[in-house]
Amino acid sequence: MNNSHFTSRDGLQARWPQHASGSEIQYLLIAEEQLLQSISGRAPLPEILHKICTALDSEIGNMISLFSLPNDEATGLAAIARSATLFGLYSFCSADVVGGNGELLGSLQMYCSAPRRPFSSDVPLIERATYLAAVAIKRHNDAEGNF
């Protein structure tokens, strides 16, 4: 799992699993199962990363997220950050996507409609999203021969 730690507003770190209602847990399990099926079915990487972002955005709410890969141009990422500001979005969170051996596989940037930081309940969702992205990116890289 991602080694990044997030500190919540109250200064506490949250770890998986969180206490959630049965329907929330059921939704998360179904969404994760569908993502894992897409990964194992070798769906295109952009499609998988988009699905992860969509699930994460809907769980946290009032959010837009995106993944970037190490070969993405820094100028493009800076343009995205400027565009987010122009549309009144605030930087919410940034997290590394790290492989099992500590290699940097990408990053997750998240923007929201109001200035805030992740709540303790958001942390396991963000960590799980980066973990799923790491699995998808690693599988894609292995299939492409990009070790």
VEXSE-889405 format. One record per residue: residue number from 1; residue in one letter; z, x, y of N, C-alpha, C in turn. Coordinates in nm, 2 decimals, decimal comma. Layout:
@resi: NUM&resn: a&n_up: Z&n_east: X&n_north: Y&ca_up: Z&ca_east: X&ca_north: Y&c_up: Z&c_east: X&c_north: Y
...
This chain:
@resi: 1&resn: m&n_up: 0,00&n_east: 0,08&n_north: -0,12&ca_up: 0,00&ca_east: 0,00&ca_north: 0,00&c_up: 0,00&c_east: 0,09&c_north: 0,12
@resi: 2&resn: n&n_up: -0,04&n_east: 0,04&n_north: 0,23&ca_up: -0,05&ca_east: 0,11&ca_north: 0,36&c_up: 0,09&c_east: 0,16&c_north: 0,39
@resi: 3&resn: n&n_up: 0,09&n_east: 0,29&n_north: 0,43&ca_up: 0,22&ca_east: 0,35&ca_north: 0,47&c_up: 0,26&c_east: 0,33&c_north: 0,61
@resi: 4&resn: s&n_up: 0,18&n_east: 0,26&n_north: 0,69&ca_up: 0,22&ca_east: 0,22&ca_north: 0,83&c_up: 0,33&c_east: 0,13&c_north: 0,83
@resi: 5&resn: h&n_up: 0,42&n_east: 0,15&n_north: 0,92&ca_up: 0,53&ca_east: 0,06&ca_north: 0,94&c_up: 0,52&c_east: -0,01&c_north: 1,07
@resi: 6&resn: f&n_up: 0,55&n_east: -0,14&n_north: 1,08&ca_up: 0,55&ca_east: -0,21&ca_north: 1,20&c_up: 0,69&c_east: -0,25&c_north: 1,23
@resi: 7&resn: t&n_up: 0,72&n_east: -0,24&n_north: 1,36&ca_up: 0,86&ca_east: -0,28&ca_north: 1,40&c_up: 0,84&c_east: -0,42&c_north: 1,47
@resi: 8&resn: s&n_up: 0,92&n_east: -0,51&n_north: 1,44&ca_up: 0,91&ca_east: -0,64&ca_north: 1,50&c_up: 0,97&c_east: -0,64&c_north: 1,64
@resi: 9&resn: r&n_up: 0,96&n_east: -0,75&n_north: 1,71&ca_up: 1,02&ca_east: -0,77&ca_north: 1,84&c_up: 1,17&c_east: -0,74&c_north: 1,84
@resi: 10&resn: d&n_up: 1,24&n_east: -0,78&n_north: 1,73&ca_up: 1,38&ca_east: -0,76&ca_north: 1,73&c_up: 1,42&c_east: -0,63&c_north: 1,67
@resi: 11&resn: g&n_up: 1,32&n_east: -0,54&n_north: 1,65&ca_up: 1,35&ca_east: -0,41&ca_north: 1,61&c_up: 1,37&c_east: -0,39&c_north: 1,45
@resi: 12&resn: l&n_up: 1,35&n_east: -0,50&n_north: 1,38&ca_up: 1,37&ca_east: -0,49&ca_north: 1,24&c_up: 1,24&c_east: -0,48&c_north: 1,17
@resi: 13&resn: q&n_up: 1,24&n_east: -0,40&n_north: 1,06&ca_up: 1,11&ca_east: -0,39&ca_north: 0,99&c_up: 1,11&c_east: -0,49&c_north: 0,88
@resi: 14&resn: a&n_up: 1,00&n_east: -0,55&n_north: 0,86&ca_up: 0,98&ca_east: -0,65&ca_north: 0,75&c_up: 0,91&c_east: -0,59&c_north: 0,63
@resi: 15&resn: r&n_up: 0,94&n_east: -0,63&n_north: 0,52&ca_up: 0,87&ca_east: -0,58&ca_north: 0,40&c_up: 0,83&c_east: -0,70&c_north: 0,31
@resi: 16&resn: w&n_up: 0,73&n_east: -0,69&n_north: 0,23&ca_up: 0,68&ca_east: -0,79&ca_north: 0,14&c_up: 0,78&c_east: -0,80&c_north: 0,03
@resi: 17&resn: p&n_up: 0,81&n_east: -0,91&n_north: -0,03&ca_up: 0,77&ca_east: -1,05&ca_north: 0,01&c_up: 0,86&c_east: -1,11&c_north: 0,11
@resi: 18&resn: q&n_up: 0,81&n_east: -1,20&n_north: 0,19&ca_up: 0,89&ca_east: -1,28&ca_north: 0,28&c_up: 0,93&c_east: -1,41&c_north: 0,22
@resi: 19&resn: h&n_up: 1,02&n_east: -1,47&n_north: 0,28&ca_up: 1,06&ca_east: -1,61&ca_north: 0,23&c_up: 0,96&c_east: -1,70&c_north: 0,30
@resi: 20&resn: a&n_up: 0,89&n_east: -1,78&n_north: 0,22&ca_up: 0,79&ca_east: -1,87&ca_north: 0,28&c_up: 0,80&c_east: -2,00&c_north: 0,20
@resi: 21&resn: s&n_up: 0,74&n_east: -2,10&n_north: 0,25&ca_up: 0,74&ca_east: -2,23&ca_north: 0,18&c_up: 0,64&c_east: -2,22&c_north: 0,07
@resi: 22&resn: g&n_up: 0,66&n_east: -2,31&n_north: -0,03&ca_up: 0,57&ca_east: -2,31&ca_north: -0,15&c_up: 0,42&c_east: -2,32&c_north: -0,11
@resi: 23&resn: s&n_up: 0,39&n_east: -2,41&n_north: -0,01&ca_up: 0,25&ca_east: -2,43&ca_north: 0,03&c_up: 0,19&c_east: -2,30&c_north: 0,09
@resi: 24&resn: e&n_up: 0,27&n_east: -2,23&n_north: 0,17&ca_up: 0,22&ca_east: -2,11&ca_north: 0,23&c_up: 0,20&c_east: -2,00&c_north: 0,13
@resi: 25&resn: i&n_up: 0,29&n_east: -1,99&n_north: 0,03&ca_up: 0,27&ca_east: -1,89&ca_north: -0,08&c_up: 0,15&c_east: -1,93&c_north: -0,16
@resi: 26&resn: q&n_up: 0,13&n_east: -2,06&n_north: -0,19&ca_up: 0,01&ca_east: -2,10&ca_north: -0,27&c_up: -0,12&c_east: -2,07&c_north: -0,19
@resi: 27&resn: y&n_up: -0,12&n_east: -2,09&n_north: -0,06&ca_up: -0,24&ca_east: -2,06&ca_north: 0,02&c_up: -0,27&c_east: -1,91&c_north: 0,01
@resi: 28&resn: l&n_up: -0,17&n_east: -1,83&n_north: 0,03&ca_up: -0,19&ca_east: -1,69&ca_north: 0,03&c_up: -0,24&c_east: -1,64&c_north: -0,10
@resi: 29&resn: l&n_up: -0,18&n_east: -1,69&n_north: -0,21&ca_up: -0,22&ca_east: -1,65&ca_north: -0,34&c_up: -0,37&c_east: -1,69&c_north: -0,37
@resi: 30&resn: i&n_up: -0,41&n_east: -1,81&n_north: -0,33&ca_up: -0,55&ca_east: -1,85&ca_north: -0,35&c_up: -0,64&c_east: -1,77&c_north: -0,26
@resi: 31&resn: a&n_up: -0,61&n_east: -1,74&n_north: -0,14&ca_up: -0,69&ca_east: -1,66&ca_north: -0,05&c_up: -0,70&c_east: -1,52&c_north: -0,11
@resi: 32&resn: e&n_up: -0,59&n_east: -1,46&n_north: -0,15&ca_up: -0,60&ca_east: -1,32&ca_north: -0,21&c_up: -0,68&c_east: -1,32&c_north: -0,34
@resi: 33&resn: e&n_up: -0,66&n_east: -1,42&n_north: -0,42&ca_up: -0,74&ca_east: -1,43&ca_north: -0,54&c_up: -0,89&c_east: -1,43&c_north: -0,51
@resi: 34&resn: q&n_up: -0,93&n_east: -1,51&n_north: -0,42&ca_up: -1,07&ca_east: -1,52&ca_north: -0,38&c_up: -1,12&c_east: -1,39&c_north: -0,32
@resi: 35&resn: l&n_up: -1,04&n_east: -1,32&n_north: -0,25&ca_up: -1,08&ca_east: -1,19&ca_north: -0,19&c_up: -1,10&c_east: -1,08&c_north: -0,31
@resi: 36&resn: l&n_up: -1,00&n_east: -1,09&n_north: -0,40&ca_up: -1,01&ca_east: -0,99&ca_north: -0,51&c_up: -1,13&c_east: -1,02&c_north: -0,60
@resi: 37&resn: q&n_up: -1,17&n_east: -1,15&n_north: -0,61&ca_up: -1,29&ca_east: -1,18&ca_north: -0,69&c_up: -1,41&c_east: -1,13&c_north: -0,62
@resi: 38&resn: s&n_up: -1,42&n_east: -1,14&n_north: -0,48&ca_up: -1,53&ca_east: -1,09&ca_north: -0,40&c_up: -1,54&c_east: -0,94&c_north: -0,42
@resi: 39&resn: i&n_up: -1,42&n_east: -0,87&n_north: -0,42&ca_up: -1,42&ca_east: -0,72&ca_north: -0,43&c_up: -1,47&c_east: -0,69&c_north: -0,57
@resi: 40&resn: s&n_up: -1,42&n_east: -0,75&n_north: -0,68&ca_up: -1,46&ca_east: -0,71&ca_north: -0,81&c_up: -1,60&c_east: -0,76&c_north: -0,84
@resi: 41&resn: g&n_up: -1,65&n_east: -0,86&n_north: -0,77&ca_up: -1,79&ca_east: -0,90&ca_north: -0,79&c_up: -1,89&c_east: -0,82&c_north: -0,70
@resi: 42&resn: r&n_up: -1,84&n_east: -0,72&n_north: -0,64&ca_up: -1,92&ca_east: -0,63&ca_north: -0,55&c_up: -1,99&c_east: -0,70&c_north: -0,44
@resi: 43&resn: a&n_up: -1,92&n_east: -0,80&n_north: -0,38&ca_up: -1,98&ca_east: -0,86&ca_north: -0,26&c_up: -2,00&c_east: -0,75&c_north: -0,15
@resi: 44&resn: p&n_up: -2,09&n_east: -0,77&n_north: -0,06&ca_up: -2,11&ca_east: -0,67&ca_north: 0,04&c_up: -1,98&c_east: -0,64&c_north: 0,12
@resi: 45&resn: l&n_up: -1,96&n_east: -0,52&n_north: 0,15&ca_up: -1,84&ca_east: -0,48&ca_north: 0,22&c_up: -1,82&c_east: -0,55&c_north: 0,35
@resi: 46&resn: p&n_up: -1,92&n_east: -0,57&n_north: 0,44&ca_up: -1,89&ca_east: -0,64&ca_north: 0,56&c_up: -1,85&c_east: -0,79&c_north: 0,54
@resi: 47&resn: e&n_up: -1,90&n_east: -0,85&n_north: 0,43&ca_up: -1,86&ca_east: -0,99&ca_north: 0,40&c_up: -1,71&c_east: -0,99&c_north: 0,36
@resi: 48&resn: i&n_up: -1,67&n_east: -0,90&n_north: 0,28&ca_up: -1,53&ca_east: -0,89&ca_north: 0,23&c_up: -1,44&c_east: -0,87&c_north: 0,35
@resi: 49&resn: l&n_up: -1,47&n_east: -0,77&n_north: 0,43&ca_up: -1,38&ca_east: -0,74&ca_north: 0,55&c_up: -1,38&c_east: -0,86&c_north: 0,64
@resi: 50&resn: h&n_up: -1,49&n_east: -0,93&n_north: 0,66&ca_up: -1,49&ca_east: -1,05&ca_north: 0,74&c_up: -1,39&c_east: -1,16&c_north: 0,68
@resi: 51&resn: k&n_up: -1,40&n_east: -1,18&n_north: 0,55&ca_up: -1,31&ca_east: -1,27&ca_north: 0,49&c_up: -1,16&c_east: -1,24&c_north: 0,50
@resi: 52&resn: i&n_up: -1,13&n_east: -1,11&n_north: 0,50&ca_up: -1,00&ca_east: -1,06&ca_north: 0,52&c_up: -0,95&c_east: -1,10&c_north: 0,66
@resi: 53&resn: c&n_up: -1,04&n_east: -1,07&n_north: 0,75&ca_up: -1,00&ca_east: -1,10&ca_north: 0,89&c_up: -0,99&c_east: -1,24&c_north: 0,92
@resi: 54&resn: t&n_up: -1,07&n_east: -1,33&n_north: 0,86&ca_up: -1,06&ca_east: -1,47&ca_north: 0,87&c_up: -0,93&c_east: -1,52&c_north: 0,82
@resi: 55&resn: a&n_up: -0,89&n_east: -1,48&n_north: 0,70&ca_up: -0,77&ca_east: -1,52&ca_north: 0,64&c_up: -0,65&c_east: -1,47&c_north: 0,73
@resi: 56&resn: l&n_up: -0,65&n_east: -1,35&n_north: 0,77&ca_up: -0,55&ca_east: -1,30&ca_north: 0,86&c_up: -0,54&c_east: -1,37&c_north: 0,99
@resi: 57&resn: d&n_up: -0,65&n_east: -1,39&n_north: 1,05&ca_up: -0,65&ca_east: -1,47&ca_north: 1,18&c_up: -0,60&c_east: -1,61&c_north: 1,17
@resi: 58&resn: s&n_up: -0,63&n_east: -1,68&n_north: 1,06&ca_up: -0,58&ca_east: -1,81&ca_north: 1,04&c_up: -0,44&c_east: -1,82&c_north: 1,01
@resi: 59&resn: e&n_up: -0,39&n_east: -1,72&n_north: 0,94&ca_up: -0,24&ca_east: -1,72&ca_north: 0,90&c_up: -0,16&c_east: -1,69&c_north: 1,02
@resi: 60&resn: i&n_up: -0,20&n_east: -1,59&n_north: 1,11&ca_up: -0,12&ca_east: -1,55&ca_north: 1,22&c_up: -0,14&c_east: -1,65&c_north: 1,34
@resi: 61&resn: g&n_up: -0,27&n_east: -1,69&n_north: 1,36&ca_up: -0,30&ca_east: -1,79&ca_north: 1,46&c_up: -0,33&c_east: -1,72&c_north: 1,60
@resi: 62&resn: n&n_up: -0,42&n_east: -1,78&n_north: 1,67&ca_up: -0,46&ca_east: -1,73&ca_north: 1,81&c_up: -0,49&c_east: -1,58&c_north: 1,80
@resi: 63&resn: m&n_up: -0,57&n_east: -1,54&n_north: 1,71&ca_up: -0,59&ca_east: -1,40&ca_north: 1,68&c_up: -0,74&c_east: -1,38&c_north: 1,65
@resi: 64&resn: i&n_up: -0,78&n_east: -1,26&n_north: 1,68&ca_up: -0,91&ca_east: -1,21&ca_north: 1,63&c_up: -0,89&c_east: -1,07&c_north: 1,59
@resi: 65&resn: s&n_up: -0,94&n_east: -1,04&n_north: 1,47&ca_up: -0,92&ca_east: -0,91&ca_north: 1,41&c_up: -1,06&c_east: -0,85&c_north: 1,36
@resi: 66&resn: l&n_up: -1,06&n_east: -0,72&n_north: 1,35&ca_up: -1,18&ca_east: -0,66&ca_north: 1,30&c_up: -1,14&c_east: -0,52&c_north: 1,24
@resi: 67&resn: f&n_up: -1,22&n_east: -0,48&n_north: 1,14&ca_up: -1,21&ca_east: -0,36&ca_north: 1,08&c_up: -1,31&c_east: -0,26&c_north: 1,13
@resi: 68&resn: s&n_up: -1,28&n_east: -0,14&n_north: 1,14&ca_up: -1,37&ca_east: -0,03&ca_north: 1,18&c_up: -1,36&c_east: 0,08&c_north: 1,07
@resi: 69&resn: l&n_up: -1,47&n_east: 0,14&n_north: 1,04&ca_up: -1,48&ca_east: 0,25&ca_north: 0,94&c_up: -1,49&c_east: 0,38&c_north: 1,02
@resi: 70&resn: p&n_up: -1,45&n_east: 0,49&n_north: 0,95&ca_up: -1,45&ca_east: 0,62&ca_north: 1,01&c_up: -1,59&c_east: 0,66&c_north: 1,07
@resi: 71&resn: n&n_up: -1,70&n_east: 0,61&n_north: 1,02&ca_up: -1,83&ca_east: 0,65&ca_north: 1,07&c_up: -1,87&c_east: 0,56&c_north: 1,18
@resi: 72&resn: d&n_up: -1,79&n_east: 0,46&n_north: 1,22&ca_up: -1,83&ca_east: 0,37&ca_north: 1,34&c_up: -1,82&c_east: 0,45&c_north: 1,46
@resi: 73&resn: e&n_up: -1,91&n_east: 0,43&n_north: 1,56&ca_up: -1,91&ca_east: 0,50&ca_north: 1,68&c_up: -1,79&c_east: 0,47&c_north: 1,77
@resi: 74&resn: a&n_up: -1,72&n_east: 0,57&n_north: 1,83&ca_up: -1,61&ca_east: 0,55&ca_north: 1,91&c_up: -1,65&c_east: 0,47&c_north: 2,04
@resi: 75&resn: t&n_up: -1,77&n_east: 0,49&n_north: 2,08&ca_up: -1,82&ca_east: 0,41&ca_north: 2,20&c_up: -1,83&c_east: 0,26&c_north: 2,17
@resi: 76&resn: g&n_up: -1,87&n_east: 0,23&n_north: 2,05&ca_up: -1,87&ca_east: 0,09&ca_north: 2,01&c_up: -1,73&c_east: 0,02&c_north: 2,01
@resi: 77&resn: l&n_up: -1,64&n_east: 0,10&n_north: 1,96&ca_up: -1,50&ca_east: 0,05&ca_north: 1,95&c_up: -1,44&c_east: 0,03&c_north: 2,09
@resi: 78&resn: a&n_up: -1,47&n_east: 0,13&n_north: 2,18&ca_up: -1,42&ca_east: 0,12&ca_north: 2,32&c_up: -1,49&c_east: 0,00&c_north: 2,39
@resi: 79&resn: a&n_up: -1,61&n_east: -0,03&n_north: 2,36&ca_up: -1,68&ca_east: -0,15&ca_north: 2,41&c_up: -1,62&c_east: -0,28&c_north: 2,37
@resi: 80&resn: i&n_up: -1,58&n_east: -0,28&n_north: 2,24&ca_up: -1,51&ca_east: -0,40&ca_north: 2,19&c_up: -1,38&c_east: -0,42&c_north: 2,26
@resi: 81&resn: a&n_up: -1,30&n_east: -0,31&n_north: 2,28&ca_up: -1,17&ca_east: -0,33&ca_north: 2,35&c_up: -1,19&c_east: -0,37&c_north: 2,49
@resi: 82&resn: r&n_up: -1,30&n_east: -0,32&n_north: 2,56&ca_up: -1,33&ca_east: -0,37&ca_north: 2,70&c_up: -1,37&c_east: -0,51&c_north: 2,70
@resi: 83&resn: s&n_up: -1,45&n_east: -0,55&n_north: 2,60&ca_up: -1,49&ca_east: -0,69&ca_north: 2,59&c_up: -1,37&c_east: -0,79&c_north: 2,57
@resi: 84&resn: a&n_up: -1,28&n_east: -0,74&n_north: 2,48&ca_up: -1,16&ca_east: -0,82&ca_north: 2,45&c_up: -1,09&c_east: -0,85&c_north: 2,58
@resi: 85&resn: t&n_up: -1,07&n_east: -0,74&n_north: 2,66&ca_up: -1,00&ca_east: -0,76&ca_north: 2,79&c_up: -1,08&c_east: -0,85&c_north: 2,88
@resi: 86&resn: l&n_up: -1,21&n_east: -0,84&n_north: 2,89&ca_up: -1,29&ca_east: -0,93&ca_north: 2,97&c_up: -1,27&c_east: -1,08&c_north: 2,93
@resi: 87&resn: f&n_up: -1,25&n_east: -1,10&n_north: 2,81&ca_up: -1,23&ca_east: -1,24&ca_north: 2,76&c_up: -1,09&c_east: -1,28&c_north: 2,76
@resi: 88&resn: g&n_up: -1,00&n_east: -1,20&n_north: 2,82&ca_up: -0,86&ca_east: -1,24&ca_north: 2,83&c_up: -0,78&c_east: -1,22&c_north: 2,71
@resi: 89&resn: l&n_up: -0,83&n_east: -1,13&n_north: 2,62&ca_up: -0,75&ca_east: -1,10&ca_north: 2,50&c_up: -0,67&c_east: -0,98&c_north: 2,52
@resi: 90&resn: y&n_up: -0,56&n_east: -0,97&n_north: 2,45&ca_up: -0,46&ca_east: -0,86&ca_north: 2,46&c_up: -0,45&c_east: -0,79&c_north: 2,33
@resi: 91&resn: s&n_up: -0,44&n_east: -0,66&n_north: 2,33&ca_up: -0,42&ca_east: -0,58&ca_north: 2,21&c_up: -0,29&c_east: -0,63&c_north: 2,14
@resi: 92&resn: f&n_up: -0,30&n_east: -0,66&n_north: 2,02&ca_up: -0,19&ca_east: -0,72&ca_north: 1,94&c_up: -0,13&c_east: -0,61&c_north: 1,85
@resi: 93&resn: c&n_up: -0,22&n_east: -0,55&n_north: 1,78&ca_up: -0,18&ca_east: -0,45&ca_north: 1,67&c_up: -0,30&c_east: -0,37&c_north: 1,63
@resi: 94&resn: s&n_up: -0,27&n_east: -0,25&n_north: 1,59&ca_up: -0,37&ca_east: -0,16&ca_north: 1,53&c_up: -0,30&c_east: -0,09&c_north: 1,41
@resi: 95&resn: a&n_up: -0,37&n_east: -0,09&n_north: 1,30&ca_up: -0,32&ca_east: -0,03&ca_north: 1,18&c_up: -0,42&c_east: 0,05&c_north: 1,10
@resi: 96&resn: d&n_up: -0,38&n_east: 0,16&n_north: 1,05&ca_up: -0,48&ca_east: 0,24&ca_north: 0,96&c_up: -0,49&c_east: 0,17&c_north: 0,83
@resi: 97&resn: v&n_up: -0,61&n_east: 0,19&n_north: 0,77&ca_up: -0,64&ca_east: 0,15&ca_north: 0,64&c_up: -0,65&c_east: 0,28&c_north: 0,56
@resi: 98&resn: v&n_up: -0,55&n_east: 0,30&n_north: 0,47&ca_up: -0,53&ca_east: 0,43&ca_north: 0,40&c_up: -0,55&c_east: 0,41&c_north: 0,25
@resi: 99&resn: g&n_up: -0,62&n_east: 0,50&n_north: 0,19&ca_up: -0,64&ca_east: 0,50&ca_north: 0,05&c_up: -0,52&c_east: 0,56&c_north: -0,02
@resi: 100&resn: g&n_up: -0,52&n_east: 0,55&n_north: -0,16&ca_up: -0,41&ca_east: 0,58&ca_north: -0,24&c_up: -0,36&c_east: 0,73&c_north: -0,22
@resi: 101&resn: n&n_up: -0,46&n_east: 0,82&n_north: -0,19&ca_up: -0,42&ca_east: 0,96&ca_north: -0,17&c_up: -0,40&c_east: 1,00&c_north: -0,03
@resi: 102&resn: g&n_up: -0,38&n_east: 0,90&n_north: 0,06&ca_up: -0,36&ca_east: 0,92&ca_north: 0,20&c_up: -0,48&c_east: 0,94&c_north: 0,29
@resi: 103&resn: e&n_up: -0,60&n_east: 0,92&n_north: 0,23&ca_up: -0,72&ca_east: 0,94&ca_north: 0,31&c_up: -0,74&c_east: 0,82&c_north: 0,40
@resi: 104&resn: l&n_up: -0,78&n_east: 0,84&n_north: 0,52&ca_up: -0,81&ca_east: 0,74&ca_north: 0,62&c_up: -0,95&c_east: 0,67&c_north: 0,58
@resi: 105&resn: l&n_up: -0,94&n_east: 0,54&n_north: 0,55&ca_up: -1,06&ca_east: 0,47&ca_north: 0,51&c_up: -1,12&c_east: 0,38&c_north: 0,63
@resi: 106&resn: g&n_up: -1,03&n_east: 0,36&n_north: 0,72&ca_up: -1,07&ca_east: 0,27&ca_north: 0,83&c_up: -0,95&c_east: 0,23&c_north: 0,92
@resi: 107&resn: s&n_up: -0,97&n_east: 0,13&n_north: 1,00&ca_up: -0,86&ca_east: 0,08&ca_north: 1,08&c_up: -0,88&c_east: -0,06&c_north: 1,11
@resi: 108&resn: l&n_up: -0,77&n_east: -0,13&n_north: 1,14&ca_up: -0,77&ca_east: -0,27&ca_north: 1,17&c_up: -0,73&c_east: -0,28&c_north: 1,32
@resi: 109&resn: q&n_up: -0,80&n_east: -0,35&n_north: 1,40&ca_up: -0,77&ca_east: -0,38&ca_north: 1,54&c_up: -0,75&c_east: -0,53&c_north: 1,55
@resi: 110&resn: m&n_up: -0,64&n_east: -0,57&n_north: 1,62&ca_up: -0,62&ca_east: -0,72&ca_north: 1,63&c_up: -0,59&c_east: -0,75&c_north: 1,78
@resi: 111&resn: y&n_up: -0,65&n_east: -0,86&n_north: 1,82&ca_up: -0,63&ca_east: -0,90&ca_north: 1,96&c_up: -0,59&c_east: -1,05&c_north: 1,96
@resi: 112&resn: c&n_up: -0,51&n_east: -1,08&n_north: 2,06&ca_up: -0,46&ca_east: -1,22&ca_north: 2,06&c_up: -0,47&c_east: -1,28&c_north: 2,21
@resi: 113&resn: s&n_up: -0,44&n_east: -1,41&n_north: 2,22&ca_up: -0,47&ca_east: -1,47&ca_north: 2,34&c_up: -0,35&c_east: -1,46&c_north: 2,44
@resi: 114&resn: a&n_up: -0,24&n_east: -1,41&n_north: 2,40&ca_up: -0,12&ca_east: -1,39&ca_north: 2,48&c_up: -0,06&c_east: -1,26&c_north: 2,45
@resi: 115&resn: p&n_up: -0,01&n_east: -1,19&n_north: 2,55&ca_up: 0,05&ca_east: -1,06&ca_north: 2,52&c_up: 0,18&c_east: -1,07&c_north: 2,43
@resi: 116&resn: r&n_up: 0,18&n_east: -1,01&n_north: 2,32&ca_up: 0,29&ca_east: -1,01&ca_north: 2,23&c_up: 0,27&c_east: -0,90&c_north: 2,12
@resi: 117&resn: r&n_up: 0,37&n_east: -0,88&n_north: 2,05&ca_up: 0,37&ca_east: -0,78&ca_north: 1,94&c_up: 0,39&c_east: -0,86&c_north: 1,81
@resi: 118&resn: p&n_up: 0,36&n_east: -0,80&n_north: 1,69&ca_up: 0,38&ca_east: -0,87&ca_north: 1,57&c_up: 0,52&c_east: -0,91&c_north: 1,54
@resi: 119&resn: f&n_up: 0,54&n_east: -1,04&n_north: 1,50&ca_up: 0,67&ca_east: -1,08&ca_north: 1,45&c_up: 0,70&c_east: -1,02&c_north: 1,31
@resi: 120&resn: s&n_up: 0,82&n_east: -1,03&n_north: 1,27&ca_up: 0,85&ca_east: -0,97&ca_north: 1,14&c_up: 0,78&c_east: -1,05&c_north: 1,03
@resi: 121&resn: s&n_up: 0,75&n_east: -1,17&n_north: 1,05&ca_up: 0,67&ca_east: -1,25&ca_north: 0,95&c_up: 0,52&c_east: -1,21&c_north: 0,95
@resi: 122&resn: d&n_up: 0,47&n_east: -1,15&n_north: 1,05&ca_up: 0,33&ca_east: -1,10&ca_north: 1,06&c_up: 0,31&c_east: -0,97&c_north: 0,98
@resi: 123&resn: v&n_up: 0,42&n_east: -0,89&n_north: 0,98&ca_up: 0,40&ca_east: -0,76&ca_north: 0,92&c_up: 0,35&c_east: -0,76&c_north: 0,78
@resi: 124&resn: p&n_up: 0,41&n_east: -0,83&n_north: 0,69&ca_up: 0,35&ca_east: -0,83&ca_north: 0,55&c_up: 0,21&c_east: -0,88&c_north: 0,54
@resi: 125&resn: l&n_up: 0,17&n_east: -0,97&n_north: 0,63&ca_up: 0,03&ca_east: -1,02&ca_north: 0,63&c_up: -0,06&c_east: -0,90&c_north: 0,67
@resi: 126&resn: i&n_up: -0,02&n_east: -0,83&n_north: 0,77&ca_up: -0,10&ca_east: -0,72&ca_north: 0,82&c_up: -0,11&c_east: -0,61&c_north: 0,72
@resi: 127&resn: e&n_up: 0,00&n_east: -0,58&n_north: 0,65&ca_up: 0,00&ca_east: -0,48&ca_north: 0,55&c_up: -0,08&c_east: -0,51&c_north: 0,43
@resi: 128&resn: r&n_up: -0,08&n_east: -0,64&n_north: 0,39&ca_up: -0,16&ca_east: -0,69&ca_north: 0,28&c_up: -0,30&c_east: -0,68&c_north: 0,31
@resi: 129&resn: a&n_up: -0,34&n_east: -0,72&n_north: 0,44&ca_up: -0,48&ca_east: -0,71&ca_north: 0,48&c_up: -0,53&c_east: -0,57&c_north: 0,47
@resi: 130&resn: t&n_up: -0,45&n_east: -0,48&n_north: 0,52&ca_up: -0,50&ca_east: -0,34&ca_north: 0,52&c_up: -0,51&c_east: -0,29&c_north: 0,37
@resi: 131&resn: y&n_up: -0,42&n_east: -0,33&n_north: 0,29&ca_up: -0,42&ca_east: -0,29&ca_north: 0,15&c_up: -0,55&c_east: -0,35&c_north: 0,08
@resi: 132&resn: l&n_up: -0,58&n_east: -0,48&n_north: 0,10&ca_up: -0,70&ca_east: -0,53&ca_north: 0,05&c_up: -0,83&c_east: -0,47&c_north: 0,10
@resi: 133&resn: a&n_up: -0,82&n_east: -0,43&n_north: 0,23&ca_up: -0,94&ca_east: -0,36&ca_north: 0,29&c_up: -0,95&c_east: -0,23&c_north: 0,22
@resi: 134&resn: a&n_up: -0,84&n_east: -0,16&n_north: 0,20&ca_up: -0,85&ca_east: -0,03&ca_north: 0,13&c_up: -0,91&c_east: -0,03&c_north: 0,00
@resi: 135&resn: v&n_up: -0,87&n_east: -0,14&n_north: -0,08&ca_up: -0,93&ca_east: -0,16&ca_north: -0,21&c_up: -1,08&c_east: -0,18&c_north: -0,20
@resi: 136&resn: a&n_up: -1,12&n_east: -0,27&n_north: -0,11&ca_up: -1,27&ca_east: -0,30&ca_north: -0,09&c_up: -1,34&c_east: -0,18&c_north: -0,04
@resi: 137&resn: i&n_up: -1,29&n_east: -0,10&n_north: 0,05&ca_up: -1,36&ca_east: 0,01&ca_north: 0,11&c_up: -1,38&c_east: 0,12&c_north: 0,00
@resi: 138&resn: k&n_up: -1,27&n_east: 0,15&n_north: -0,07&ca_up: -1,27&ca_east: 0,25&ca_north: -0,18&c_up: -1,37&c_east: 0,21&c_north: -0,28
@resi: 139&resn: r&n_up: -1,37&n_east: 0,09&n_north: -0,32&ca_up: -1,47&ca_east: 0,04&ca_north: -0,43&c_up: -1,61&c_east: 0,06&c_north: -0,38
@resi: 140&resn: h&n_up: -1,63&n_east: 0,02&n_north: -0,25&ca_up: -1,77&ca_east: 0,04&ca_north: -0,19&c_up: -1,81&c_east: 0,18&c_north: -0,19
@resi: 141&resn: n&n_up: -1,72&n_east: 0,27&n_north: -0,14&ca_up: -1,75&ca_east: 0,41&ca_north: -0,13&c_up: -1,77&c_east: 0,47&c_north: -0,26
@resi: 142&resn: d&n_up: -1,70&n_east: 0,43&n_north: -0,37&ca_up: -1,72&ca_east: 0,49&ca_north: -0,50&c_up: -1,86&c_east: 0,44&c_north: -0,55
@resi: 143&resn: a&n_up: -1,89&n_east: 0,32&n_north: -0,53&ca_up: -2,02&ca_east: 0,27&ca_north: -0,57&c_up: -2,14&c_east: 0,34&c_north: -0,50
@resi: 144&resn: e&n_up: -2,12&n_east: 0,37&n_north: -0,37&ca_up: -2,22&ca_east: 0,44&ca_north: -0,29&c_up: -2,22&c_east: 0,59&c_north: -0,32
@resi: 145&resn: g&n_up: -2,12&n_east: 0,64&n_north: -0,39&ca_up: -2,11&ca_east: 0,78&ca_north: -0,41&c_up: -2,06&c_east: 0,86&c_north: -0,29
@resi: 146&resn: n&n_up: -1,99&n_east: 0,79&n_north: -0,20&ca_up: -1,92&ca_east: 0,85&ca_north: -0,08&c_up: -1,78&c_east: 0,88&c_north: -0,12
@resi: 147&resn: f&n_up: -1,75&n_east: 0,99&n_north: -0,18&ca_up: -1,62&ca_east: 1,03&ca_north: -0,22&c_up: -1,55&c_east: 1,09&c_north: -0,11
